């Protein structure tokens, strides 16, 4: 039975958020209106100045995405996603990039789970050899435009259930399994694997990692610290 390695993507492999980059690109192309940027600029500024939380910033971007997605033609959305991947595909952390490569060579089944749209995650994940990629799927109507509805949102909300489902469906084993995440939303799947790696964790995940004696890895500039 193949061993499994499960990764979050945003902030864990990719050095930013695919959702943020996608929203910025949609605005730049005029698919989202220019004023859309104003809806998250305040939280972005507060985060840059270390007065606000990153979570507030990313949630503001997500709300903007959901607000303006309805009525967007899927073909335009997909083209924009591919353009973002072409520009951003190498903007990754060295530690996780090399870990993915080593695990792939060692025969691991690579699973990616993220809250970013699956339409952009798939292109990014396949670039690094992931076998299965889970992300948010947005409904399109008969005209090929987004309705604004999220399909099976309950599924992507529970990363542990996704991991269990993949293990059962693909005939995998959790023996020797590895999980890599960066926020508290990754805790459910990190609790299931044999080796949990908290990579550049936020404060909530860091505290949880300390209590559970999980590996903590920090990459800063060209130095990798294992705590």
MDAnalysis code that builds the backbone (N, CA, C; Angstrom):
import MDAnalysis as mda
import numpy as np

u = mda.Universe.empty(681, n_residues=227, atom_resindex=np.repeat(np.arange(227), 3), trajectory=True)
u.add_TopologyAttr("name", ["N", "CA", "C"] * 227)
u.add_TopologyAttr("resid", np.arange(1, 228))
u.add_TopologyAttr("resname", ["UNK", "UNK", "UNK", "UNK", "UNK", "UNK", "UNK", "UNK", "UNK", "UNK", "UNK", "UNK", "UNK", "UNK", "UNK", "UNK", "UNK", "UNK", "UNK", "UNK", "UNK", "UNK", "UNK", "UNK", "UNK", "UNK", "UNK", "UNK", "UNK", "UNK", "UNK", "UNK", "UNK", "UNK", "UNK", "UNK", "UNK", "UNK", "UNK", "UNK", "UNK", "UNK", "UNK", "UNK", "UNK", "UNK", "UNK", "UNK", "UNK", "UNK", "UNK", "UNK", "UNK", "UNK", "UNK", "UNK", "UNK", "UNK", "UNK", "UNK", "UNK", "UNK", "UNK", "UNK", "UNK", "UNK", "UNK", "UNK", "UNK", "UNK", "UNK", "UNK", "UNK", "UNK", "UNK", "UNK", "UNK", "UNK", "UNK", "UNK", "UNK", "UNK", "UNK", "UNK", "UNK", "UNK", "UNK", "UNK", "UNK", "UNK", "UNK", "UNK", "UNK", "UNK", "UNK", "UNK", "UNK", "UNK", "UNK", "UNK", "UNK", "UNK", "UNK", "UNK", "UNK", "UNK", "UNK", "UNK", "UNK", "UNK", "UNK", "UNK", "UNK", "UNK", "UNK", "UNK", "UNK", "UNK", "UNK", "UNK", "UNK", "UNK", "UNK", "UNK", "UNK", "UNK", "UNK", "UNK", "UNK", "UNK", "UNK", "UNK", "UNK", "UNK", "UNK", "UNK", "UNK", "UNK", "UNK", "UNK", "UNK", "UNK", "UNK", "UNK", "UNK", "UNK", "UNK", "UNK", "UNK", "UNK", "UNK", "UNK", "UNK", "UNK", "UNK", "UNK", "UNK", "UNK", "UNK", "UNK", "UNK", "UNK", "UNK", "UNK", "UNK", "UNK", "UNK", "UNK", "UNK", "UNK", "UNK", "UNK", "UNK", "UNK", "UNK", "UNK", "UNK", "UNK", "UNK", "UNK", "UNK", "UNK", "UNK", "UNK", "UNK", "UNK", "UNK", "UNK", "UNK", "UNK", "UNK", "UNK", "UNK", "UNK", "UNK", "UNK", "UNK", "UNK", "UNK", "UNK", "UNK", "UNK", "UNK", "UNK", "UNK", "UNK", "UNK", "UNK", "UNK", "UNK", "UNK", "UNK", "UNK", "UNK", "UNK", "UNK", "UNK", "UNK", "UNK", "UNK", "UNK", "UNK", "UNK", "UNK", "UNK", "UNK", "UNK"])
u.atoms.positions = np.array([
    [0.846, -1.199, 0.000],
    [0.000, 0.000, 0.000],
    [0.877, 1.244, 0.000],
    [0.511, 2.208, -0.843],
    [1.274, 3.447, -0.929],
    [1.084, 4.297, 0.323],
    [2.169, 4.928, 0.733],
    [2.084, 5.904, 1.822],
    [1.582, 7.231, 1.255],
    [1.022, 8.049, 2.129],
    [0.443, 9.303, 1.685],
    [1.100, 10.504, 2.373],
    [1.260, 11.576, 1.612],
    [1.725, 12.852, 2.154],
    [0.705, 13.905, 1.757],
    [0.242, 14.669, 2.733],
    [-0.794, 15.669, 2.485],
    [-0.269, 17.064, 2.805],
    [-0.534, 17.989, 1.895],
    [-0.026, 19.349, 2.015],
    [-1.150, 20.372, 1.865],
    [-1.082, 21.412, 2.665],
    [-1.787, 22.638, 2.350],
    [-0.955, 23.317, 1.250],
    [-1.529, 24.264, 0.513],
    [-0.791, 24.912, -0.580],
    [-0.416, 26.355, -0.241],
    [-1.416, 27.177, 0.034],
    [-1.170, 28.603, 0.274],
    [-0.372, 28.824, 1.553],
    [0.764, 29.482, 1.438],
    [1.595, 29.756, 2.594],
    [2.423, 28.574, 3.046],
    [2.226, 27.419, 2.413],
    [2.957, 26.207, 2.782],
    [3.909, 25.785, 1.665],
    [3.401, 25.761, 0.457],
    [4.246, 25.562, -0.719],
    [4.379, 26.896, -1.468],
    [3.235, 27.463, -1.818],
    [3.222, 28.757, -2.501],
    [3.485, 29.865, -1.489],
    [4.335, 30.829, -1.846],
    [4.741, 31.866, -0.902],
    [3.721, 32.999, -0.771],
    [2.549, 32.778, -1.199],
    [1.477, 33.754, -1.031],
    [0.171, 32.974, -0.980],
    [-0.889, 33.583, -1.446],
    [-2.190, 32.920, -1.553],
    [-2.627, 32.949, -3.006],
    [-2.985, 31.790, -3.551],
    [-3.449, 31.748, -4.935],
    [-4.735, 32.558, -5.109],
    [-5.564, 32.593, -4.068],
    [-6.787, 33.388, -4.135],
    [-6.462, 34.866, -4.254],
    [-5.510, 35.345, -3.467],
    [-5.114, 36.754, -3.536],
    [-4.595, 37.093, -4.924],
    [-3.701, 36.269, -5.441],
    [-3.116, 36.541, -6.753],
    [-4.183, 36.484, -7.847],
    [-5.138, 35.579, -7.710],
    [-6.201, 35.456, -8.701],
    [-7.110, 36.678, -8.676],
    [-7.490, 37.125, -7.496],
    [-8.350, 38.303, -7.381],
    [-7.656, 39.538, -7.954],
    [-6.381, 39.702, -7.640],
    [-5.630, 40.841, -8.182],
    [-5.605, 40.795, -9.707],
    [-5.436, 39.608, -10.278],
    [-5.392, 39.461, -11.730],
    [-6.759, 39.727, -12.359],
    [-7.824, 39.274, -11.705],
    [-9.176, 39.507, -12.212],
    [-9.515, 40.995, -12.227],
    [-9.021, 41.710, -11.235],
    [-9.217, 43.165, -11.200],
    [-8.399, 43.834, -12.300],
    [-7.139, 43.418, -12.441],
    [-6.253, 44.014, -13.442],
    [-6.787, 43.829, -14.860],
    [-7.476, 42.722, -15.113],
    [-8.014, 42.435, -16.449],
    [-9.403, 43.045, -16.667],
    [-9.958, 43.664, -15.639],
    [-11.266, 44.275, -15.770],
    [-12.426, 43.303, -15.642],
    [-12.143, 42.064, -15.256],
    [-13.208, 41.075, -15.049],
    [-13.931, 41.371, -13.738],
    [-13.182, 41.766, -12.725],
    [-13.734, 42.361, -11.516],
    [-13.557, 43.874, -11.642],
    [-14.467, 44.693, -11.111],
    [-14.347, 46.148, -11.220],
    [-13.186, 46.691, -10.392],
    [-12.635, 47.848, -10.761],
    [-11.511, 48.438, -10.026],
    [-11.800, 48.669, -8.550],
    [-13.061, 49.016, -8.238],
    [-13.398, 49.309, -6.843],
    [-13.354, 48.064, -5.960],
    [-13.261, 46.892, -6.568],
    [-13.173, 45.661, -5.775],
    [-11.946, 45.686, -4.875],
    [-10.874, 46.286, -5.336],
    [-9.636, 46.333, -4.553],
    [-9.820, 47.113, -3.251],
    [-10.703, 48.087, -3.278],
    [-10.926, 48.914, -2.089],
    [-11.494, 48.093, -0.929],
    [-12.127, 46.990, -1.240],
    [-12.790, 46.200, -0.208],
    [-11.822, 45.425, 0.682],
    [-10.591, 45.236, 0.218],
    [-9.615, 44.546, 1.073],
    [-8.354, 45.365, 1.294],
    [-8.284, 46.557, 0.703],
    [-7.065, 47.362, 0.805],
    [-6.778, 47.803, 2.231],
    [-7.824, 48.125, 2.989],
    [-7.642, 48.560, 4.378],
    [-6.992, 47.454, 5.212],
    [-7.541, 46.234, 5.102],
    [-6.984, 45.112, 5.863],
    [-5.594, 44.738, 5.372],
    [-5.359, 44.909, 4.080],
    [-4.026, 44.652, 3.531],
    [-3.008, 45.618, 4.132],
    [-3.365, 46.889, 4.188],
    [-2.473, 47.906, 4.740],
    [-2.187, 47.643, 6.211],
    [-3.215, 47.300, 6.961],
    [-3.027, 47.019, 8.394],
    [-2.121, 45.814, 8.612],
    [-2.247, 44.809, 7.725],
    [-1.376, 43.637, 7.852],
    [0.064, 43.992, 7.501],
    [0.266, 44.752, 6.435],
    [1.616, 45.153, 6.035],
    [2.304, 45.960, 7.139],
    [1.528, 46.760, 7.843],
    [2.078, 47.596, 8.911],
    [2.077, 46.885, 10.259],
    [1.723, 45.598, 10.242],
    [1.686, 44.743, 11.441],
    [0.780, 45.323, 12.527],
    [-0.308, 45.909, 12.099],
    [-1.332, 46.388, 13.026],
    [-2.566, 45.483, 12.986],
    [-2.738, 44.753, 11.891],
    [-3.871, 43.852, 11.740],
    [-3.397, 42.436, 11.484],
    [-4.330, 41.496, 11.469],
    [-4.015, 40.090, 11.281],
    [-4.115, 39.687, 9.809],
    [-3.283, 38.728, 9.435],
    [-3.331, 38.210, 8.065],
    [-4.684, 37.572, 7.783],
    [-5.263, 36.916, 8.800],
    [-6.563, 36.275, 8.621],
    [-7.622, 37.281, 8.186],
    [-7.589, 38.478, 8.763],
    [-8.563, 39.517, 8.398],
    [-8.377, 39.932, 6.951],
    [-7.124, 40.027, 6.537],
    [-6.814, 40.400, 5.155],
    [-7.300, 39.338, 4.176],
    [-6.967, 38.086, 4.429],
    [-7.346, 37.029, 3.485],
    [-8.858, 36.851, 3.437],
    [-9.527, 37.009, 4.589],
    [-10.979, 36.889, 4.587],
    [-11.633, 38.026, 3.810],
    [-11.052, 39.213, 3.863],
    [-11.568, 40.342, 3.085],
    [-11.423, 40.061, 1.591],
    [-10.315, 39.436, 1.203],
    [-10.104, 39.074, -0.203],
    [-11.129, 38.016, -0.629],
    [-11.342, 37.030, 0.218],
    [-12.305, 35.966, -0.095],
    [-13.711, 36.535, -0.257],
    [-14.104, 37.439, 0.631],
    [-15.424, 38.065, 0.535],
    [-15.560, 38.859, -0.771],
    [-14.485, 39.528, -1.158],
    [-14.485, 40.270, -2.422],
    [-14.638, 39.311, -3.597],
    [-13.907, 38.214, -3.539],
    [-13.990, 37.199, -4.590],
    [-15.416, 36.682, -4.755],
    [-16.038, 36.341, -3.641],
    [-17.398, 35.798, -3.685],
    [-18.405, 36.844, -4.162],
    [-18.184, 38.070, -3.799],
    [-19.125, 39.136, -4.166],
    [-19.163, 39.373, -5.672],
    [-17.994, 39.317, -6.310],
    [-17.921, 39.678, -7.723],
    [-17.837, 38.480, -8.671],
    [-17.804, 37.271, -8.137],
    [-17.671, 36.092, -8.990],
    [-18.934, 35.819, -9.808],
    [-20.096, 36.060, -9.230],
    [-21.357, 35.771, -9.912],
    [-21.441, 36.510, -11.244],
    [-21.738, 35.753, -12.298],
    [-21.879, 36.349, -13.618],
    [-20.608, 36.345, -14.452],
    [-19.482, 35.974, -13.844],
    [-18.215, 35.901, -14.588],
    [-18.212, 34.635, -15.443],
    [-17.806, 34.770, -16.669],
    [-17.753, 33.629, -17.590],
    [-16.589, 32.712, -17.204],
    [-16.860, 31.415, -17.126],
    [-15.848, 30.463, -16.671],
    [-14.590, 30.496, -17.540],
    [-14.765, 30.645, -18.853],
    [-13.611, 30.675, -19.743],
    [-12.662, 31.819, -19.415],
    [-13.209, 32.998, -19.104],
    [-12.371, 34.144, -18.724],
    [-11.668, 33.883, -17.399],
    [-12.392, 33.257, -16.489],
    [-11.838, 32.927, -15.181],
    [-10.691, 31.933, -15.321],
    [-10.904, 30.894, -16.105],
    [-9.891, 29.858, -16.289],
    [-8.655, 30.415, -16.986],
    [-8.852, 31.260, -17.987],
    [-7.711, 31.876, -18.682],
    [-6.883, 32.714, -17.709],
    [-7.574, 33.453, -16.844],
    [-6.870, 34.285, -15.859],
    [-6.106, 33.410, -14.869],
    [-6.717, 32.317, -14.441],
    [-6.052, 31.396, -13.513],
    [-4.774, 30.835, -14.128],
    [-4.829, 30.476, -15.397],
    [-3.648, 29.932, -16.075],
    [-2.557, 30.986, -16.215],
    [-2.948, 32.236, -16.417],
    [-1.960, 33.316, -16.497],
    [-1.275, 33.525, -15.146],
    [-2.052, 33.437, -14.078],
    [-1.483, 33.580, -12.736],
    [-0.491, 32.455, -12.466],
    [-0.851, 31.232, -12.811],
    [0.041, 30.089, -12.607],
    [1.338, 30.265, -13.386],
    [1.233, 30.734, -14.620],
    [2.429, 30.921, -15.456],
    [3.414, 31.889, -14.803],
    [2.872, 32.920, -14.150],
    [3.720, 33.930, -13.502],
    [4.205, 33.466, -12.138],
    [3.340, 32.790, -11.382],
    [3.604, 32.509, -9.968],
    [4.114, 31.102, -9.677],
    [4.165, 30.215, -10.657],
    [4.406, 28.801, -10.381],
    [5.735, 28.501, -9.681],
    [6.710, 29.351, -9.842],
    [8.000, 29.104, -9.192],
    [8.188, 29.895, -7.900],
    [7.173, 30.623, -7.485],
    [7.265, 31.409, -6.257],
    [6.892, 30.525, -5.065],
    [7.777, 29.601, -4.763],
    [7.512, 28.592, -3.737],
    [8.632, 28.583, -2.699],
    [8.340, 27.950, -1.569],
    [9.361, 27.790, -0.539],
    [10.291, 26.647, -0.903],
    [11.549, 26.819, -0.617],
    [12.550, 25.810, -0.951],
    [12.324, 24.514, -0.164],
    [12.034, 24.658, 1.133],
    [11.892, 23.464, 1.983],
    [10.773, 22.560, 1.488],
    [9.589, 23.115, 1.295],
    [8.456, 22.291, 0.888],
    [8.573, 21.839, -0.567],
    [9.141, 22.681, -1.412],
    [9.374, 22.273, -2.806],
    [10.253, 21.032, -2.859],
    [11.342, 21.055, -2.113],
    [12.265, 19.920, -2.124],
    [11.669, 18.698, -1.427],
    [10.842, 18.942, -0.387],
    [10.198, 17.831, 0.311],
    [9.211, 17.125, -0.616],
    [8.416, 17.889, -1.357],
    [7.476, 17.302, -2.312],
    [8.223, 16.457, -3.341],
    [9.307, 16.991, -3.847],
    [10.095, 16.277, -4.852],
    [10.651, 14.969, -4.300],
    [11.161, 15.011, -3.066],
    [11.751, 13.818, -2.448],
    [10.685, 12.760, -2.157],
    [9.529, 13.193, -1.680],
    [8.456, 12.245, -1.376],
    [7.902, 11.612, -2.647],
    [7.814, 12.396, -3.713],
    [7.359, 11.862, -4.995],
    [8.310, 10.782, -5.489],
    [9.604, 11.057, -5.368],
    [10.619, 10.090, -5.801],
    [10.585, 8.832, -4.933],
    [10.134, 8.983, -3.684],
    [10.077, 7.854, -2.755],
    [8.780, 7.062, -2.882],
    [7.938, 7.450, -3.845],
    [6.727, 6.678, -4.104],
    [5.501, 7.084, -3.320],
    [5.540, 8.214, -2.641],
    [4.382, 8.669, -1.881],
    [3.249, 9.124, -2.809],
    [2.034, 8.949, -2.336],
    [0.855, 9.518, -2.989],
    [0.717, 10.930, -2.438],
    [0.742, 11.926, -3.312],
    [0.720, 13.320, -2.881],
    [-0.687, 13.899, -2.981],
    [-1.176, 14.388, -1.845],
    [-2.514, 14.964, -1.752],
    [-2.410, 16.426, -1.344],
    [-3.104, 17.292, -2.066],
    [-3.137, 18.719, -1.731],
    [-4.552, 19.109, -1.336],
    [-4.668, 19.860, -0.245],
    [-5.975, 20.342, 0.224],
    [-5.857, 21.829, 0.516],
    [-6.720, 22.616, -0.107],
    [-6.652, 24.070, 0.072],
    [-8.045, 24.666, -0.033],
    [-8.206, 25.858, 0.524],
    [-9.468, 26.583, 0.418],
    [-9.500, 27.499, -0.800],
    [-8.439, 27.522, -1.590],
    [-8.437, 28.301, -2.828],
    [-9.289, 27.589, -3.888],
    [-9.692, 28.291, -4.948],
    [-10.504, 27.661, -6.002],
    [-9.764, 26.507, -6.674],
    [-10.457, 25.412, -6.885],
    [-9.849, 24.247, -7.504],
    [-9.366, 24.555, -8.920],
    [-10.037, 25.490, -9.594],
    [-9.680, 25.825, -10.974],
    [-8.254, 26.342, -11.100],
    [-7.735, 26.968, -10.048],
    [-6.342, 27.429, -10.089],
    [-5.415, 26.449, -9.371],
    [-5.944, 25.748, -8.374],
    [-5.122, 24.790, -7.629],
    [-4.635, 23.643, -8.501],
    [-5.504, 23.160, -9.392],
    [-5.142, 21.995, -10.202],
    [-3.926, 22.267, -11.073],
    [-3.929, 23.403, -11.755],
    [-2.792, 23.726, -12.610],
    [-1.513, 23.891, -11.823],
    [-1.631, 24.504, -10.646],
    [-0.455, 24.708, -9.796],
    [0.035, 23.390, -9.221],
    [-0.895, 22.587, -8.698],
    [-0.517, 21.326, -8.057],
    [0.077, 20.310, -9.004],
    [-0.461, 20.234, -10.211],
    [0.051, 19.274, -11.191],
    [1.482, 19.623, -11.594],
    [1.809, 20.902, -11.523],
    [3.178, 21.344, -11.837],
    [4.182, 20.676, -10.899],
    [3.732, 20.327, -9.686],
    [4.627, 19.737, -8.693],
    [4.344, 18.248, -8.449],
    [3.522, 17.663, -9.291],
    [3.344, 16.213, -9.244],
    [2.325, 15.692, -8.261],
    [1.405, 16.524, -7.798],
    [0.379, 16.046, -6.881],
    [-0.572, 15.089, -7.601],
    [-0.942, 14.026, -6.899],
    [-1.821, 13.013, -7.475],
    [-3.289, 13.407, -7.386],
    [-3.652, 14.117, -6.335],
    [-5.032, 14.535, -6.142],
    [-5.043, 15.902, -5.467],
    [-5.955, 16.762, -5.939],
    [-6.013, 18.128, -5.431],
    [-7.453, 18.470, -5.079],
    [-7.644, 18.912, -3.854],
    [-8.964, 19.336, -3.404],
    [-8.960, 20.844, -3.158],
    [-9.952, 21.528, -3.700],
    [-10.136, 22.951, -3.469],
    [-11.604, 23.281, -3.608],
    [-11.950, 24.517, -3.445],
    [-13.351, 24.922, -3.546],
    [-13.799, 24.921, -5.008],
    [-14.981, 24.355, -5.234],
    [-15.555, 24.274, -6.573],
    [-16.777, 25.194, -6.623],
    [-16.791, 26.070, -7.601],
    [-17.870, 27.051, -7.728],
    [-18.779, 26.674, -8.896],
    [-20.062, 26.755, -8.649],
    [-21.066, 26.330, -9.621],
    [-21.148, 27.277, -10.817],
    [-21.326, 26.691, -12.009],
    [-21.596, 27.478, -13.209],
    [-22.970, 27.078, -13.751],
    [-23.658, 28.051, -14.364],
    [-24.978, 27.790, -14.911],
    [-24.923, 27.366, -16.363],
    [-26.084, 27.307, -17.004],
    [-26.168, 26.871, -18.395],
    [-25.443, 27.805, -19.357],
    [-25.281, 29.064, -18.973],
    [-24.606, 30.031, -19.836],
    [-23.084, 29.960, -19.710],
    [-22.600, 29.132, -18.783],
    [-21.158, 29.039, -18.565],
    [-20.636, 30.090, -17.618],
    [-21.548, 30.791, -16.938],
    [-21.146, 31.822, -15.975],
    [-21.356, 31.316, -14.541],
    [-20.571, 31.827, -13.624],
    [-20.680, 31.426, -12.222],
    [-21.983, 31.912, -11.612],
    [-22.586, 31.062, -10.807],
    [-23.833, 31.415, -10.119],
    [-23.586, 32.073, -8.769],
    [-22.367, 31.908, -8.257],
    [-22.045, 32.422, -6.929],
    [-22.160, 31.373, -5.839],
    [-22.619, 30.184, -6.194],
    [-22.766, 29.106, -5.217],
    [-21.506, 28.241, -5.152],
    [-21.220, 27.750, -3.967],
    [-20.092, 26.833, -3.757],
    [-20.636, 25.417, -3.684],
    [-20.043, 24.502, -4.416],
    [-20.480, 23.108, -4.421],
    [-19.749, 22.314, -3.337],
    [-20.499, 21.539, -2.573],
    [-19.930, 20.665, -1.533],
    [-18.979, 21.414, -0.609],
    [-19.415, 22.589, -0.151],
    [-18.557, 23.390, 0.728],
    [-18.229, 22.660, 2.026],
    [-19.153, 21.820, 2.489],
    [-18.926, 21.070, 3.719],
    [-17.749, 20.109, 3.590],
    [-17.496, 19.632, 2.370],
    [-16.414, 18.671, 2.155],
    [-15.057, 19.323, 2.361],
    [-14.826, 20.451, 1.709],
    [-13.515, 21.105, 1.788],
    [-13.284, 21.733, 3.153],
    [-14.372, 21.944, 3.908],
    [-14.237, 22.559, 5.234],
    [-13.561, 21.620, 6.221],
    [-13.646, 20.313, 5.991],
    [-13.063, 19.342, 6.911],
    [-11.937, 18.589, 6.225],
    [-10.718, 19.047, 6.454],
    [-9.570, 18.464, 5.776],
    [-9.263, 17.046, 6.252],
    [-9.653, 16.722, 7.475],
    [-9.430, 15.366, 7.982],
    [-10.284, 14.363, 7.215],
    [-11.529, 14.726, 6.956],
    [-12.418, 13.835, 6.205],
    [-11.926, 13.625, 4.780],
    [-11.354, 14.664, 4.198],
    [-10.807, 14.537, 2.847],
    [-9.658, 13.536, 2.841],
    [-8.791, 13.640, 3.843],
    [-7.664, 12.713, 3.944],
    [-8.159, 11.279, 4.126],
    [-9.116, 11.075, 5.013],
    [-9.670, 9.733, 5.237],
    [-10.295, 9.179, 3.956],
    [-11.002, 10.033, 3.252],
    [-11.657, 9.627, 2.008],
    [-10.631, 9.213, 0.959],
    [-9.543, 9.972, 0.851],
    [-8.502, 9.652, -0.126],
    [-7.822, 8.329, 0.210],
    [-7.551, 8.114, 1.493],
    [-6.902, 6.870, 1.929],
    [-7.769, 5.667, 1.573],
    [-9.070, 5.785, 1.848],
    [-9.984, 4.678, 1.574],
    [-10.187, 4.464, 0.070],
    [-10.407, 5.546, -0.643],
    [-10.711, 5.454, -2.067],
    [-9.531, 4.957, -2.895],
    [-8.326, 5.405, -2.540],
    [-7.137, 5.068, -3.324],
    [-6.378, 3.861, -2.785],
    [-6.869, 3.286, -1.697],
    [-6.200, 2.119, -1.123],
    [-4.830, 2.458, -0.560],
    [-4.743, 3.538, 0.196],
    [-3.479, 4.010, 0.751],
    [-3.361, 3.620, 2.218],
    [-2.227, 3.930, 2.816],
    [-2.020, 3.666, 4.233],
    [-1.538, 4.936, 4.929],
    [-1.954, 5.105, 6.178],
    [-1.475, 6.219, 6.994],
    [-0.174, 5.869, 7.711],
    [0.260, 4.626, 7.571],
    [1.544, 4.233, 8.149],
    [2.660, 4.958, 7.394],
    [3.482, 5.683, 8.109],
    [4.555, 6.453, 7.485],
    [4.076, 7.737, 6.828],
    [2.835, 8.117, 7.103],
    [2.265, 9.307, 6.462],
    [2.878, 10.600, 6.990],
    [2.826, 11.631, 6.151],
    [3.387, 12.941, 6.478],
    [2.350, 14.007, 6.137],
    [2.230, 15.027, 6.992],
    [1.339, 16.148, 6.726],
    [2.057, 17.456, 6.952],
    [1.794, 18.435, 6.097],
    [2.443, 19.744, 6.206],
    [1.386, 20.832, 6.115],
    [1.329, 21.683, 7.137],
    [0.364, 22.775, 7.145],
    [0.937, 24.005, 7.825],
    [0.198, 25.120, 7.743],
    [0.723, 26.362, 8.313],
    [-0.255, 27.107, 9.213],
    [-1.533, 26.683, 9.271],
    [-2.499, 27.363, 10.134],
    [-3.328, 26.340, 10.891],
    [-4.136, 26.843, 11.821],
    [-4.946, 25.946, 12.648],
    [-5.977, 25.166, 11.839],
    [-6.329, 25.628, 10.640],
    [-7.280, 24.879, 9.813],
    [-6.690, 23.557, 9.331],
    [-5.367, 23.407, 9.461],
    [-4.698, 22.169, 9.048],
    [-4.583, 21.152, 10.187],
    [-4.931, 21.553, 11.405],
    [-4.796, 20.667, 12.555],
    [-5.546, 19.341, 12.374],
    [-6.785, 19.337, 11.849],
    [-7.498, 18.058, 11.717],
    [-6.745, 16.996, 10.929],
    [-6.094, 17.367, 9.811],
    [-5.362, 16.334, 9.068],
    [-3.987, 16.075, 9.664],
    [-3.402, 17.067, 10.333],
    [-2.104, 16.854, 10.968],
    [-2.220, 15.858, 12.129],
    [-3.389, 15.805, 12.758],
    [-3.604, 14.860, 13.858],
    [-3.700, 13.414, 13.370],
    [-3.962, 13.230, 12.084],
    [-4.135, 11.883, 11.543],
    [-2.830, 11.253, 11.053],
    [-1.862, 12.087, 10.668],
    [-0.648, 11.546, 10.059],
    [0.369, 11.153, 11.122],
    [1.334, 10.317, 10.720],
    [2.375, 9.885, 11.664],
    [3.372, 11.003, 11.947],
    [3.685, 11.794, 10.915],
    [4.638, 12.884, 11.098],
    [4.000, 14.197, 10.664],
    [3.733, 15.057, 11.637],
    [3.137, 16.361, 11.356],
    [4.236, 17.414, 11.308],
    [4.239, 18.206, 10.241],
    [5.212, 19.289, 10.083],
    [4.449, 20.603, 9.997],
    [4.709, 21.480, 10.950],
    [4.091, 22.801, 10.955],
    [5.092, 23.774, 10.343],
    [4.796, 24.193, 9.124],
    [5.755, 24.986, 8.355],
    [5.357, 26.458, 8.385],
    [6.267, 27.309, 8.857],
    [5.975, 28.742, 9.026],
    [4.601, 28.928, 9.686],
    [4.381, 28.276, 10.829],
    [3.038, 28.272, 11.418],
    [2.621, 29.628, 11.967],
    [1.302, 29.874, 11.963],
    [0.801, 31.047, 12.669],
    [0.795, 30.725, 14.160],
    [0.440, 31.695, 14.986],
    [0.585, 31.530, 16.430],
    [-0.301, 30.406, 16.980],
    [-1.519, 30.264, 16.422],
    [-2.425, 29.226, 16.922],
    [-1.890, 27.831, 16.633],
    [-1.383, 27.620, 15.427],
    [-0.825, 26.309, 15.094],
    [0.477, 26.072, 15.846],
    [1.272, 27.106, 16.025],
    [2.545, 26.955, 16.740],
    [2.312, 26.486, 18.175],
    [1.340, 27.095, 18.841],
    [1.039, 26.699, 20.227],
    [0.551, 25.251, 20.274],
    [-0.275, 24.877, 19.310],
    [-0.791, 23.505, 19.259],
    [0.342, 22.521, 18.982],
    [1.251, 22.917, 18.105],
    [2.398, 22.063, 17.772],
    [3.282, 21.828, 18.996],
    [3.493, 22.864, 19.797],
    [4.317, 22.732, 20.996],
    [3.684, 21.744, 21.982],
    [2.374, 21.833, 22.125],
    [1.679, 20.938, 23.052],
    [1.748, 19.483, 22.604],
    [1.779, 19.265, 21.287],
    [1.747, 17.910, 20.742],
    [3.111, 17.415, 20.258],
    [4.140, 18.219, 20.490],
    [5.507, 17.855, 20.120],
    [5.644, 17.575, 18.622],
    [4.979, 18.380, 17.831],
    [5.085, 18.273, 16.380],
    [6.311, 19.029, 15.879],
    [6.792, 18.631, 14.715],
    [7.919, 19.329, 14.108],
    [7.490, 20.728, 13.669],
    [8.339, 21.700, 13.935],
    [8.105, 23.067, 13.474],
    [9.292, 23.481, 12.606],
    [9.005, 23.896, 11.381],
    [10.054, 24.309, 10.444],
    [9.759, 25.734, 9.970],
    [10.777, 26.570, 10.001],
    [10.628, 27.954, 9.561],
    [11.658, 28.243, 8.476],
    [11.198, 28.794, 7.376],
    [12.106, 29.211, 6.308],
    [12.104, 30.728, 6.230],
    [13.269, 31.305, 6.412],
    [13.414, 32.759, 6.397],
    [14.588, 33.121, 5.505],
    [14.321, 33.883, 4.437],
    [15.339, 34.210, 3.436],
    [15.916, 32.900, 2.893],
    [17.222, 32.661, 3.072],
    [17.801, 31.429, 2.533],
    [18.225, 30.475, 3.650],
    [17.572, 30.612, 4.823],
    [17.888, 29.744, 5.957],
    [16.643, 28.987, 6.376],
    [16.800, 27.689, 6.662],
    [15.703, 26.846, 7.122],
    [16.003, 26.416, 8.551],
    [15.082, 26.738, 9.468],
    [15.230, 26.418, 10.879],
    [14.279, 25.297, 11.246],
    [14.795, 24.253, 11.863],
    [13.944, 23.169, 12.372],
    [13.925, 23.263, 13.888],
    [12.744, 23.520, 14.439],
    [12.615, 23.745, 15.877],
    [12.080, 22.488, 16.558],
])
